[in-house]
Every structure is written in structure tokens, then in C-alpha cells.
Amino acid sequence: MPEGANVETLNWTVTISDQVNSQVMKHMTLPVSISSSYSVRLGQVSPSYPALTLEPGATGDILMKVKNTGNQMADWTMGAYFDSMMWGASNLAWFEDWDEEGI
């Protein structure tokens, strides 16, 4: 089904004909049901592997494309991995425009 297809149930009518003899060989109705679909596609932007290793105090940018490939509203959240059990939600903070670059 194409991205963004409506949630619906419909019937497809399929007719198989013999064009040489002008005969209908088979005629059938196929029920098709499109249900809610939640999916997101992440696309790579150079560099091809979106990951960073940063020294203390260093900054970096990760470029990627996010596309909603389902037929419902989608949310996407970025997370980080720290190689220590001491890191948790209480150690992390999100800032708006922390580097004042307008991004």
C-alpha cells in the first residue's frame, strides 16, 4: 500500500480475459482492508553512518532524514547511549538553541 493510504475496507475487481477469443476466463472480487500503520524511515545523509564519538566538551552534528511512511501521525525521538550504568534520565537535559547558532 502507498504511504499515507486511507484506513478503509474496499473491494478490488479483477477480470482475466482471453484477448484472442474475447472470453472472460475469470472474474473475481477481492476484499482489501487497510489498517492503521505506524512506521518511520530513517535515511542516511553523509557521512553514511550517523554516529559520533565525542571528547569531553566537544560538539558534533548528525544529519539524517526522517520520513513518515505510515498512514497515521508519527513521533520520533532521538536517544543516546552512554557506556555506564551511572547515566540515567536524571543526568540528561534538553536545551533549546544551547549553542546560539539558531538551530
C-alpha positions in Angstrom: 0.0 0.0 0.0 1.3 3.5 -0.7 2.4 5.8 2.1 -0.4 7.7 3.7 -3.1 5.4 2.4 -6.5 5.9 4.0 -7.7 3.4 6.6 -10.6 1.6 4.8 -12.0 -1.6 3.6 -12.7 -1.9 -0.1 -13.2 -4.4 -2.9 -10.9 -4.9 -5.9 -12.5 -6.3 -9.0 -10.1 -8.5 -11.1 -11.1 -9.8 -14.6 -8.8 -12.2 -16.5 -9.7 -12.2 -20.2 -8.6 -14.2 -23.2 -8.0 -11.5 -25.8 -7.6 -13.9 -28.7 -11.1 -15.5 -28.2 -12.6 -12.4 -26.4 -13.7 -14.6 -23.5 -13.7 -13.7 -19.8 -11.7 -16.6 -18.2 -12.1 -15.5 -14.6 -13.9 -12.7 -12.7 -13.4 -12.2 -9.0 -13.8 -9.6 -6.3 -11.1 -9.4 -3.7 -11.7 -7.7 -0.4 -8.8 -5.4 0.7 -8.5 -4.0 4.2 -6.1 -1.2 5.0 -5.5 -0.8 8.7 -3.6 1.8 10.8 0.1 1.7 10.1 2.8 3.4 12.2 6.2 3.5 10.6 9.1 5.8 10.1 12.0 5.5 7.7 15.4 7.0 8.6 17.6 8.0 5.7 21.3 8.4 5.8 22.9 11.7 4.9 26.7 11.9 4.5 28.5 10.5 6.5 26.7 7.3 5.8 26.8 6.1 9.4 25.0 8.6 11.7 27.1 8.2 14.9 29.5 10.3 16.8 32.2 9.7 19.4 32.9 13.0 21.3 35.7 14.0 23.6 34.6 15.9 26.7 33.4 19.4 25.7 33.3 18.5 22.0 30.2 19.0 19.9 29.1 17.4 16.6 26.2 17.3 14.2 24.4 14.2 12.9 22.4 14.6 9.7 19.6 12.3 8.8 16.3 12.3 7.1 13.1 11.1 8.8 10.1 10.2 6.7 6.7 9.1 8.0 5.9 6.0 5.8 2.7 5.0 7.6 -0.8 6.4 7.4 -1.0 7.9 10.9 0.7 10.7 12.7 4.2 9.6 13.8 6.6 10.8 16.5 10.3 10.2 16.5 12.7 10.7 19.4 16.4 10.5 19.4 18.3 8.8 22.2 21.9 8.4 23.3 24.0 5.6 24.6 26.4 6.1 27.5 28.8 3.3 28.4 28.0 3.4 32.1 25.1 2.4 34.3 25.5 5.7 36.3 23.9 7.6 33.4 20.1 7.9 33.5 17.3 10.4 32.9 18.3 12.5 35.9 21.7 13.1 34.3 20.3 14.3 30.9 18.8 17.7 29.9 17.5 19.0 26.6 18.2 22.7 25.8 16.7 24.9 23.2 19.4 26.5 21.0 22.1 25.8 23.6 24.9 26.9 21.2 23.1 30.0 20.0 23.5 29.0 16.4 19.8 29.3 15.7 19.4 25.5 15.2 
